[in-house]
């Protein structure tokens, strides 16, 4: 999407500043596509690799998201998770989690695996979410993994949890 804002008029000529909304600057880097995505379970066709393919679309369907395999154990007795293990320890400033439009992930924990730890640590808990994207900003050093521990899907499908994209930014 292009946003145009008038800068001023000089000798009858209108100058416009054009900026692309939602486009990262050259210094911004999403580390997630360089990592490896895995999940606790996967519904057929809804691969874990969808969460770090670089496509933040919130569209419903296997082409855009990971979904747990709730058919095996419905309703799921344990929270389901999807995670991205980074290619190496990274200095992370911002994490964005995208879910599916109309099937938003209602309750979940954002967990981080630090380089010197052996297990993921919950750093944020989200309850009652209705947004398709949730952003977490913080200063985290030596991050080697980011996990979404999904506890409850949308009210009309509570056992199905979907994550469309996990972005892990340096800024």
MARVEX-204382 format. One record per residue: residue in one letter; x, y, z of N, C-alpha, C, O in turn. Coordinates in pm, whole numbers, plus 32768, in hexadecimal, padded with zeros to 4 digits. Each point is the difference from the previous one (the first is absolute). Example, Ala and Ser with C-alpha at 12.3 -4.5 7.8 and 13.67 -1.06 7.14 Angstrom:
<vexdos>
{A; {8527; 7DC7; 830C}; {7FA7; 8077; 8000}; {805A; 8078; 8000}; {8068; 7FFE; 8042}}
{S; {7F75; 806B; 7F76}; {8052; 8077; 8006}; {7FB3; 806D; 8049}; {8033; 806F; 8011}}
</vexdos>
This chain:
<vexdos>
{X; {8055; 7F8B; 8000}; {7FAB; 8075; 8000}; {8059; 807B; 8000}; {8060; 8008; 804D}}
{X; {7F81; 8056; 7F5E}; {804E; 807B; 7FF7}; {7FB2; 8072; 803F}; {7F8A; 8013; 7FE3}}
{X; {80B9; 8037; 8072}; {7FC5; 8074; 8041}; {8044; 807C; 7FCA}; {807B; 8008; 7FFF}}
{X; {7F37; 8057; 7FD3}; {8039; 807C; 7FCB}; {7FD7; 8072; 805A}; {7F8B; 8011; 8021}}
{X; {80D8; 803D; 8006}; {7FE7; 8074; 8056}; {803A; 807C; 7FBC}; {8074; 7FFF; 7FD6}}
{X; {7F3E; 806A; 8020}; {8035; 807A; 7FC2}; {806A; 8041; 8058}; {7FED; 8011; 8078}}
{X; {8084; 8013; 7F4A}; {806C; 8044; 8047}; {7FF0; 8097; 7FF5}; {8028; 804A; 805A}}
{X; {7FA1; 7FE3; 7F3B}; {7FF0; 808F; 7FF0}; {7FF0; 8025; 7F6D}; {800F; 7FAB; 7FA8}}
{X; {7FD4; 80D0; 8040}; {7FF3; 802E; 7F76}; {8069; 806B; 7FE8}; {800B; 8060; 804C}}
{X; {8043; 7F8D; 7F49}; {8069; 805D; 7FDC}; {7FEA; 8028; 7F6E}; {8007; 7FAC; 7FA7}}
{X; {7FE0; 80D4; 8042}; {7FE8; 8034; 7F7A}; {7F93; 7FB3; 7FB7}; {800C; 7FE3; 7F89}}
{X; {7F89; 7FFC; 80BF}; {7F8F; 7FBE; 7FC2}; {8012; 7F6B; 7FE9}; {7FA7; 7FC0; 7FC7}}
{X; {80C8; 8007; 8065}; {8017; 7F70; 7FEE}; {7FED; 7FBC; 8086}; {8039; 802A; 8065}}
{X; {7F77; 7F6E; 7F9E}; {7FE6; 7FB6; 807A}; {8066; 7F8E; 800B}; {8009; 7FAA; 7FA8}}
{X; {8044; 8057; 80C4}; {8061; 7F96; 8018}; {7FC2; 7F9B; 805E}; {7FC1; 8027; 8063}}
{X; {804F; 7F59; 7F82}; {7FC9; 7F97; 8054}; {8071; 7FA8; 8034}; {805C; 7FDC; 7FB8}}
{X; {7F99; 8003; 80C7}; {805A; 7FA0; 803D}; {7FB7; 7F7A; 7FFA}; {7F90; 7FF4; 8031}}
{X; {80AE; 7FA9; 7F94}; {7FC3; 7F7D; 7FF5}; {8047; 7FA2; 805F}; {807A; 7FF4; 7FFE}}
{X; {7F37; 7FC8; 8055}; {8037; 7F9F; 805E}; {7FAC; 7F82; 7FF8}; {7F85; 8007; 7FF4}}
{X; {80BC; 7F89; 8013}; {7FB9; 7F80; 7FFF}; {7FE2; 7FD8; 808E}; {805B; 7FF0; 8051}}
{X; {7F27; 8000; 7FCF}; {7FD8; 7FD9; 8088}; {801E; 7F6C; 8014}; {7FE7; 7FAE; 7FA8}}
{X; {804F; 8031; 80CC}; {8018; 7F76; 8023}; {807E; 7FC5; 7FC4}; {8019; 7F89; 8012}}
{X; {8037; 80C4; 7FA9}; {807A; 7FCD; 7FC4}; {8075; 8020; 805C}; {8011; 8072; 802B}}
{X; {803F; 7F29; 7FF3}; {8071; 8012; 805A}; {806F; 804D; 7FBB}; {8010; 7FF8; 7F86}}
{X; {803D; 8050; 80C8}; {8072; 8046; 7FC7}; {8070; 7F9C; 7FE4}; {7FF9; 7F8D; 802D}}
{X; {806C; 809E; 7F8B}; {806D; 7FA7; 7FDA}; {8049; 7FC8; 807A}; {8038; 7F93; 7FF9}}
{X; {7FC8; 80B6; 8076}; {8045; 7FD3; 8078}; {7FB0; 7F98; 804E}; {8039; 7FB8; 8053}}
{X; {7F43; 8040; 7F95}; {7FAD; 7F9F; 8046}; {8019; 7F74; 7FC7}; {8012; 7FEF; 7F88}}
{X; {7FEF; 7FAF; 80D1}; {8019; 7F77; 7FD3}; {7FA6; 7FA1; 804E}; {8001; 8000; 807B}}
{X; {7FB3; 7FB0; 7F3D}; {7FAF; 7F97; 803A}; {8053; 7F80; 7FFE}; {801E; 7FCB; 7F94}}
{X; {8008; 8004; 80E0}; {8056; 7F89; 800A}; {7FB4; 7F7D; 7FEC}; {803E; 7F9A; 7FE2}}
{X; {7F3F; 8066; 802C}; {7FB2; 7F84; 7FFD}; {8011; 7FAE; 7F7F}; {800D; 7F86; 800A}}
{X; {7FF3; 80B6; 7F7E}; {800C; 7FAD; 7F88}; {8083; 7FAF; 7FF9}; {8006; 7F9D; 7FB7}}
{X; {8060; 808D; 8092}; {807F; 7FB6; 8001}; {7FFF; 7F8C; 8064}; {805D; 7FB0; 8005}}
{X; {7F39; 8047; 804B}; {7FF6; 7F99; 8067}; {7FB4; 7F86; 7FD1}; {7FD9; 7FF4; 7F8C}}
{X; {8011; 7FB1; 80D3}; {7FB7; 7F85; 7FE4}; {7F82; 7FFC; 8056}; {8007; 8012; 807A}}
{X; {7F86; 7FD6; 7F46}; {7F81; 7FFB; 8048}; {7FD9; 7F6F; 801D}; {800C; 7FA9; 7FA9}}
{X; {7FC6; 803F; 80D2}; {7FCD; 7F7D; 8028}; {7F84; 8017; 8055}; {7FE7; 806F; 802E}}
{X; {7FCB; 7F26; 7FE8}; {7F84; 800D; 804C}; {7FE5; 7F81; 804F}; {8035; 7F95; 7FE1}}
{X; {7F77; 8078; 8086}; {7FDA; 7F8E; 8054}; {7FAA; 7F9D; 7FB3}; {800A; 7F87; 8016}}
{X; {7FA1; 80A9; 7F91}; {7FB0; 7FAD; 7FA6}; {7FDA; 8056; 7F89}; {8005; 807B; 8008}}
{X; {7FD6; 7F47; 7F8C}; {7FDF; 804B; 7F88}; {7F8A; 7FBF; 7FB9}; {8001; 7F88; 7FE4}}
{X; {7F99; 80C7; 7FFF}; {7F8E; 7FD0; 7FB1}; {8033; 7FE8; 7F72}; {804E; 8050; 7FCD}}
{X; {7F87; 7F44; 7FF1}; {8032; 7FE2; 7F79}; {7FF7; 8079; 7FA2}; {7F96; 803C; 7FEE}}
{X; {80DC; 7FE6; 7FD7}; {8009; 806F; 7FA3}; {8025; 8086; 803E}; {802D; 805A; 7FBA}}
{X; {7FC0; 7FB4; 80C8}; {801D; 807E; 8046}; {808C; 7FFA; 803D}; {800E; 7FF1; 807A}}
{X; {8056; 8019; 7F36}; {808B; 7FEC; 802A}; {8032; 806D; 805E}; {7FDC; 8074; 7FF3}}
{X; {8078; 7F63; 806A}; {8041; 805F; 805C}; {8051; 8067; 7FB2}; {800D; 8073; 802A}}
{X; {802B; 7F64; 7F65}; {8054; 8059; 7FAF}; {7FB4; 807B; 7FCE}; {803F; 805F; 7FD2}}
{X; {7F3D; 7FA2; 8034}; {7FB2; 8075; 7FD6}; {8016; 8077; 805D}; {7FEB; 8072; 7FD7}}
{X; {803F; 7F75; 80A6}; {800F; 806F; 805F}; {807F; 8052; 7FEB}; {800E; 806B; 803B}}
{X; {804E; 7F65; 7F72}; {8078; 8051; 7FE6}; {8021; 8005; 7F6B}; {8075; 8006; 7FDA}}
{X; {7F24; 7FF6; 7FD3}; {8015; 8005; 7F70}; {8005; 808E; 7FC8}; {8010; 8014; 7F88}}
{X; {7FE3; 8050; 80D1}; {8007; 808C; 7FD5}; {7F7D; 8038; 7FD0}; {7FFC; 8073; 7FD2}}
{X; {7F97; 7F41; 8037}; {7F7D; 802D; 7FD2}; {7FA6; 801C; 8079}; {7FCD; 7FA1; 803D}}
{X; {801E; 80DF; 7FE7}; {7FAF; 8020; 8074}; {7F69; 8003; 7FE5}; {7FB3; 8034; 8052}}
{X; {8021; 7F97; 7F3C}; {7F70; 8001; 7FE1}; {7FB3; 7FB9; 806F}; {802D; 7F9B; 8035}}
{X; {7F60; 809B; 7FED}; {7FAD; 7FC7; 8069}; {7F8C; 7FAF; 7FC5}; {7F99; 7FED; 8042}}
{X; {8077; 7FE6; 7F45}; {7F9B; 7FB4; 7FB7}; {7FF0; 7F74; 803B}; {8062; 7FC2; 802A}}
{X; {7F24; 800C; 7FD7}; {7FE3; 7F79; 802E}; {8030; 7F9B; 7F98}; {7FF1; 8016; 7F88}}
{X; {8048; 7F7C; 80A7}; {8024; 7F93; 7FA6}; {808E; 7FD1; 8011}; {8056; 8046; 8034}}
{X; {7FC0; 7F3F; 7F9D}; {8082; 7FBE; 800E}; {8070; 804A; 7FB7}; {8075; 7FF2; 8025}}
{X; {7F6B; 805A; 7F76}; {8067; 8049; 7FB6}; {803B; 8072; 8052}; {8069; 8036; 7FDC}}
{X; {7F55; 7FEF; 8092}; {802A; 8077; 804A}; {801F; 7FEA; 8093}; {8039; 8059; 8040}}
{X; {7FA5; 7F32; 7FF8}; {8010; 7FF3; 8091}; {8021; 7F74; 802E}; {7FEF; 7F9D; 7FB7}}
{X; {8041; 805D; 80C4}; {800C; 7F83; 804A}; {7F82; 7FF1; 8054}; {7FCA; 8063; 8031}}
{X; {8008; 7F22; 7FDF}; {7F90; 7FE1; 8058}; {8022; 7F7D; 8046}; {8037; 7FA4; 7FC2}}
{X; {7FA7; 8053; 80BD}; {8018; 7F84; 8049}; {7FA3; 7F92; 7FCF}; {7F99; 801B; 7FC2}}
{X; {808B; 7F6A; 805B}; {7FAE; 7F8E; 7FD8}; {7F9F; 7FDE; 8071}; {8017; 7FA4; 804E}}
{X; {7F7D; 80A6; 7FBA}; {7F9D; 7FEE; 806A}; {7FAE; 7F82; 7FEC}; {7FBA; 7FD5; 805C}}
{X; {804C; 7FEF; 7F2F}; {7FB2; 7F86; 7FE7}; {8038; 7F88; 804C}; {7FB6; 7FA3; 8020}}
{X; {80C9; 8060; 7FFC}; {803F; 7F93; 8049}; {7FD4; 8001; 8092}; {7FE5; 7F96; 8038}}
{X; {8013; 80DC; 8003}; {7FDE; 800E; 808D}; {7FA8; 807B; 8011}; {8032; 806C; 8020}}
{X; {7F4A; 7F83; 7FCA}; {7FA7; 8073; 8007}; {7FA1; 7FF3; 8075}; {7FC5; 7F95; 8010}}
{X; {8029; 80D0; 8041}; {8053; 8078; 7FFB}; {808A; 7FE5; 8038}; {8012; 7FA8; 8054}}
{X; {8050; 80A3; 7F7D}; {8088; 7FE9; 8030}; {8007; 8012; 8098}; {7FCD; 8062; 8036}}
{X; {8073; 7F40; 800D}; {800E; 8007; 8091}; {8075; 8058; 8026}; {8000; 803C; 806C}}
{X; {8061; 7FCD; 7F3F}; {8077; 8051; 801B}; {8008; 8070; 7F9A}; {7FD3; 7FF1; 7F8E}}
{X; {8067; 807F; 809A}; {8015; 806A; 7F9C}; {8057; 7FCC; 7F8C}; {805A; 7FAE; 8014}}
{X; {7F8C; 8083; 7F78}; {804E; 7FDD; 7F89}; {8062; 8071; 7FE4}; {7FE7; 8073; 8025}}
{X; {8088; 7F6D; 7F9A}; {8061; 8069; 7FE6}; {8039; 7FF6; 7F74}; {8003; 7F95; 7FC2}}
{X; {802B; 80DE; 800F}; {804E; 800A; 7F85}; {8073; 805D; 8021}; {7FEF; 8063; 8046}}
{X; {8087; 7F7C; 7F87}; {8076; 804F; 8023}; {805D; 8010; 7F89}; {7FFD; 7FB3; 7FA0}}
{X; {8055; 80B5; 806A}; {8069; 8017; 7F9E}; {8084; 8003; 804C}; {8015; 8055; 8057}}
{X; {8042; 7F4E; 7F87}; {8087; 8001; 8038}; {8057; 804D; 7F9E}; {800A; 7FDD; 7F8B}}
{X; {8036; 808D; 80A6}; {8050; 8057; 7FAC}; {8081; 7FBD; 7FD5}; {802D; 7FA1; 8040}}
{X; {800F; 8091; 7F55}; {807B; 7FC4; 7FCB}; {8078; 8011; 805D}; {8061; 7FB5; 7FF8}}
{X; {7F97; 80B0; 8060}; {8068; 8017; 8065}; {7FC9; 8063; 8067}; {7F98; 803D; 7FE6}}
{X; {80A9; 7FD5; 808B}; {7FCD; 8061; 8062}; {7FF6; 808B; 7FC2}; {8059; 802D; 7FB8}}
{X; {7F37; 8016; 8066}; {7FE4; 8083; 7FC4}; {7FD5; 8063; 806B}; {7FC9; 7FDC; 8067}}
{X; {8051; 80A2; 7F7C}; {7FD3; 8070; 8052}; {7F78; 8027; 7FC9}; {7FF7; 803A; 7F94}}
{X; {7F9E; 7FA7; 80B6}; {7F77; 8012; 7FD0}; {7FC0; 8077; 8046}; {8005; 800B; 807B}}
{X; {7FBF; 804D; 7F38}; {7FBE; 8078; 8036}; {7F69; 7FF9; 7FF7}; {7FBA; 803E; 8050}}
{X; {8012; 7F76; 7F4F}; {7F70; 7FFF; 7FE8}; {7FD6; 7F7B; 7FC5}; {8046; 7FC7; 7FAC}}
{X; {7F47; 8007; 8081}; {7FC7; 7F84; 7FCD}; {7F70; 801C; 7FDB}; {7FB7; 8041; 804B}}
{X; {801E; 7F8F; 7F40}; {7F76; 8011; 7FD4}; {7FC8; 7F76; 7FE1}; {803D; 7FB2; 7FB7}}
{X; {7F4E; 8031; 8081}; {7FBA; 7F82; 7FE8}; {7F82; 801F; 7FB1}; {7FAE; 8051; 802A}}
{X; {8043; 7F6D; 7F62}; {7F8A; 800F; 7FAB}; {7FAB; 7F83; 800C}; {8032; 7F90; 7FF7}}
{X; {7F4B; 8083; 801C}; {7FA3; 7F90; 8005}; {7FA0; 800C; 7F8A}; {8012; 8056; 7FA9}}
{X; {7F89; 7F55; 8052}; {7FA6; 7FF9; 7F8E}; {7F84; 8058; 8014}; {7FBF; 7FFB; 8068}}
{X; {8023; 8054; 7F33}; {7F8B; 8057; 8004}; {7F81; 7FAC; 8010}; {7FE5; 7FA6; 7FB0}}
{X; {7FCD; 8079; 80B8}; {7F86; 7FB6; 801C}; {8017; 7F87; 805A}; {7FA0; 7FC5; 8032}}
{X; {80DE; 8016; 7FE2}; {8026; 7F8D; 8053}; {8075; 8028; 8059}; {805E; 7FB3; 8013}}
{X; {7F9B; 80C5; 8023}; {806F; 8037; 804D}; {8021; 7FA7; 8079}; {7FA8; 7FC9; 8041}}
{X; {80D7; 802D; 7FDA}; {8031; 7FB5; 8075}; {7FDB; 8051; 807B}; {8034; 806D; 8014}}
{X; {7F73; 7F5F; 803F}; {7FCA; 804D; 8070}; {8060; 800A; 8076}; {801D; 806E; 802F}}
{X; {8015; 7F1F; 8000}; {8058; 7FFE; 8076}; {8083; 7FBB; 7FDD}; {7FFF; 7F90; 7FCC}}
{X; {8070; 80B2; 8051}; {8082; 7FC3; 7FE6}; {806D; 8042; 8051}; {7FF2; 8070; 8031}}
{X; {807D; 7F48; 7FDC}; {8078; 8035; 803F}; {8069; 8013; 7F95}; {800F; 7FAD; 7FA7}}
{X; {803B; 80C0; 8062}; {8076; 8013; 7FAF}; {8075; 7FD0; 8055}; {8014; 802F; 8070}}
{X; {8037; 7F72; 7F5B}; {8070; 7FC7; 804A}; {8080; 8015; 7FB2}; {8001; 8000; 7F84}}
{X; {806D; 8012; 80C6}; {8083; 8015; 7FC2}; {8062; 7F9C; 803A}; {8000; 7FE3; 8077}}
{X; {8055; 7FEA; 7F31}; {806F; 7FAB; 8029}; {807E; 8054; 7FF5}; {8026; 802B; 7F93}}
{X; {801B; 7FEC; 80DE}; {807C; 804C; 8003}; {8076; 7FA1; 7FEF}; {7FF6; 7F8A; 801F}}
{X; {8077; 80AB; 7FAF}; {8075; 7FAE; 7FDF}; {8031; 7FAE; 8078}; {8028; 7F8D; 7FEF}}
{X; {7FD6; 80AB; 8086}; {8038; 7FBA; 8075}; {7F97; 7FB2; 804F}; {801C; 7FD4; 8070}}
{X; {7F6C; 8019; 7F58}; {7F95; 7FB6; 8044}; {7FE5; 7F7C; 7FB7}; {8023; 7FEF; 7F8B}}
{X; {7F9D; 7FB4; 80BD}; {7FE1; 7F7F; 7FC3}; {7F6C; 7FF2; 7FDC}; {7FDA; 7F9F; 7FBE}}
{X; {7FD2; 80C1; 806D}; {7F72; 7FF8; 7FE3}; {7FC8; 808B; 7FE4}; {803A; 8066; 8028}}
{X; {7F55; 7F9D; 7F93}; {7FBF; 807E; 7FDF}; {7FC8; 8042; 807E}; {7FD2; 7FBC; 805C}}
{X; {8032; 80C8; 7FA7}; {7FCF; 8050; 8070}; {7F8D; 8057; 7FCF}; {800C; 8044; 7F9B}}
{X; {7F84; 7FBA; 80AD}; {7F8E; 8056; 7FDD}; {8024; 8091; 8021}; {8022; 8020; 8072}}
{X; {7FD6; 8036; 7F29}; {8020; 808E; 8014}; {7F84; 8058; 7FF4}; {8000; 8071; 8031}}
{X; {7F97; 7F5D; 7F8E}; {7F81; 804A; 7FF3}; {7F8E; 7F9C; 7FFD}; {800D; 7F93; 7FC8}}
{X; {7F83; 8091; 8076}; {7F86; 7FB0; 7FFB}; {7F92; 8057; 7FC5}; {7FE9; 8070; 802D}}
{X; {7FD3; 7F5A; 7F6E}; {7F94; 8048; 7FBD}; {7F7E; 7FB4; 8019}; {7FF9; 7F87; 7FEC}}
{X; {7F9F; 80C0; 8041}; {7F7D; 7FC3; 8015}; {7F95; 8056; 7FBE}; {8007; 807B; 8003}}
{X; {7F98; 7F43; 7FC2}; {7F91; 8048; 7FC2}; {8023; 8048; 7F7F}; {7FBB; 805E; 7FDA}}
{X; {80AF; 7F78; 7FE3}; {802A; 8043; 7F84}; {7F95; 7FF4; 7F94}; {7FC2; 7F97; 7FEF}}
{X; {802A; 80D6; 7FC7}; {7FA7; 8000; 7F8C}; {8043; 803F; 7F87}; {7FBF; 8018; 7F9A}}
{X; {80C2; 8004; 8070}; {804A; 803F; 7F93}; {8046; 7F96; 7FAA}; {801E; 7F92; 802F}}
{X; {7FFA; 8090; 7F53}; {8047; 7FA3; 7FA9}; {8097; 800C; 800E}; {8049; 7FA9; 7FD1}}
{X; {7FE6; 80C2; 806E}; {8090; 800A; 801B}; {8014; 803E; 808A}; {7FBB; 805C; 8029}}
{X; {80A7; 7F6D; 801D}; {8022; 802F; 8086}; {8096; 801A; 8001}; {804F; 7FA8; 7FDE}}
{X; {7FD7; 80D0; 804A}; {808D; 8027; 8000}; {8035; 8009; 808F}; {7FBE; 8034; 805A}}
{X; {80BA; 7F99; 7FB6}; {8044; 8004; 8081}; {8084; 8048; 7FEB}; {8050; 7FD8; 7FAB}}
{X; {7FC8; 8092; 80A0}; {807C; 804C; 7FF3}; {804C; 7FF6; 8084}; {7FC8; 8016; 806B}}
{X; {80B6; 7FCB; 7F8A}; {8053; 7FF2; 8076}; {8090; 7FF9; 7FD2}; {801D; 7FFB; 7F89}}
{X; {803C; 8003; 80D5}; {808E; 7FF0; 7FE0}; {802D; 7F7A; 8035}; {800E; 7FEC; 8079}}
{X; {8007; 7FB9; 7F2D}; {8026; 7F77; 8024}; {8083; 7FDD; 7FBA}; {800D; 800F; 7F87}}
{X; {8051; 7FC4; 80C6}; {8082; 7FDA; 7FC7}; {8012; 7F69; 8003}; {7FC9; 7FBB; 8056}}
{X; {8082; 8014; 7F4D}; {8023; 7F73; 7FF9}; {7F86; 7FA5; 7FF5}; {7FF9; 7F99; 8043}}
{X; {7FA6; 808E; 7F69}; {7F89; 7FB0; 7FE8}; {8023; 7F96; 7F98}; {803A; 801E; 7F97}}
{X; {7FA2; 7F64; 8086}; {8017; 7F95; 7F9F}; {7F7E; 7FC1; 7FCF}; {8000; 7FB3; 7FA1}}
{X; {7F8F; 806F; 80A0}; {7F80; 7FCA; 7FD5}; {7F8C; 8052; 8033}; {8007; 803D; 806A}}
{X; {7F8B; 7FC3; 7F47}; {7F84; 8043; 8025}; {7F90; 7F9B; 7FED}; {7FF4; 7FC1; 7F97}}
{X; {7FB9; 8031; 80D1}; {7F92; 7F9F; 7FFD}; {7F7D; 8045; 8022}; {7FFA; 8058; 8056}}
{X; {7F9D; 7F7F; 7F64}; {7F78; 8028; 8023}; {7FC0; 7F83; 803D}; {7FEC; 7F9C; 7FBD}}
{X; {7FF4; 806D; 80C4}; {7FBD; 7F94; 8048}; {7F6B; 8020; 7FFF}; {7FD0; 8052; 804F}}
{X; {7FE9; 7F6C; 7F58}; {7F73; 801E; 7FE7}; {7FA7; 7FB3; 8061}; {8008; 7F86; 800A}}
{X; {7FA3; 80C5; 803D}; {7FAA; 7FC4; 8066}; {7F6E; 7FF7; 7FD7}; {7FB8; 7FA7; 802D}}
{X; {801B; 80B5; 7F7D}; {7F71; 8004; 7FDC}; {7FF1; 8045; 7F7A}; {802E; 8071; 7FEE}}
{X; {7F90; 7F4C; 7FB5}; {7FE2; 803D; 7F7F}; {7F86; 805A; 800B}; {7FDA; 8026; 806E}}
{X; {7FEA; 7FFC; 7F21}; {7F89; 8055; 8004}; {7F8D; 7FB8; 8045}; {8000; 7F85; 8007}}
{X; {7FA1; 80C6; 802C}; {7F91; 7FC3; 8049}; {7FB3; 7F99; 7FAD}; {7FCC; 7F9F; 8038}}
{X; {802B; 8073; 7F44}; {7FB6; 7FA2; 7FAB}; {8054; 7F84; 7FDB}; {7FC9; 7FA1; 7FC8}}
{X; {80B9; 805E; 8055}; {8057; 7F8C; 7FEC}; {8070; 8003; 8068}; {8074; 800F; 7FDC}}
{X; {7F6B; 7FE4; 80A2}; {8064; 8011; 8069}; {8075; 7F9E; 7FFC}; {806D; 8021; 802F}}
{X; {7F7D; 7F69; 7F9B}; {806B; 7F9D; 7FFB}; {805E; 800E; 7F8A}; {806A; 7FC1; 7FFD}}
{X; {7F71; 8090; 7FA2}; {8056; 8019; 7F8C}; {8049; 8083; 8015}; {7FC1; 806A; 800D}}
{X; {80C1; 7F90; 7FF6}; {8050; 8079; 8010}; {8053; 8015; 7F82}; {803F; 7FA3; 7FCD}}
{X; {7FC1; 80D7; 8003}; {8044; 8020; 7F82}; {8061; 8073; 8015}; {7FE1; 8062; 8045}}
{X; {8094; 7F91; 7F7F}; {8062; 806C; 7FFA}; {802A; 800C; 7F6E}; {802B; 7F9E; 7FC3}}
{X; {7FC8; 80DA; 8005}; {8024; 8015; 7F74}; {8091; 8029; 7FED}; {803E; 7FDC; 7F9D}}
{X; {7FF8; 8070; 80C2}; {808B; 802D; 7FF1}; {8036; 802B; 8087}; {7FB9; 8038; 8054}}
{X; {80C8; 7FAD; 7FBF}; {804A; 8034; 8072}; {8075; 8050; 7FC7}; {8053; 7FCB; 7FB7}}
{X; {7FB2; 80B5; 806A}; {806E; 8054; 7FD4}; {8056; 8022; 8079}; {7FCD; 801D; 806C}}
{X; {80B7; 7FDD; 7F81}; {8061; 8019; 806B}; {8060; 806C; 7FCD}; {8059; 7FE4; 7FB0}}
{X; {7F93; 8097; 807F}; {8046; 8073; 7FC7}; {8074; 8031; 8058}; {7FFE; 7FF2; 807A}}
{X; {8065; 8047; 7F42}; {8071; 803D; 8047}; {7FDE; 808F; 8029}; {804A; 803A; 804F}}
{X; {7F4B; 8001; 7F7F}; {7FD8; 8089; 8023}; {7F6D; 8006; 801E}; {7FCB; 806A; 801F}}
</vexdos>
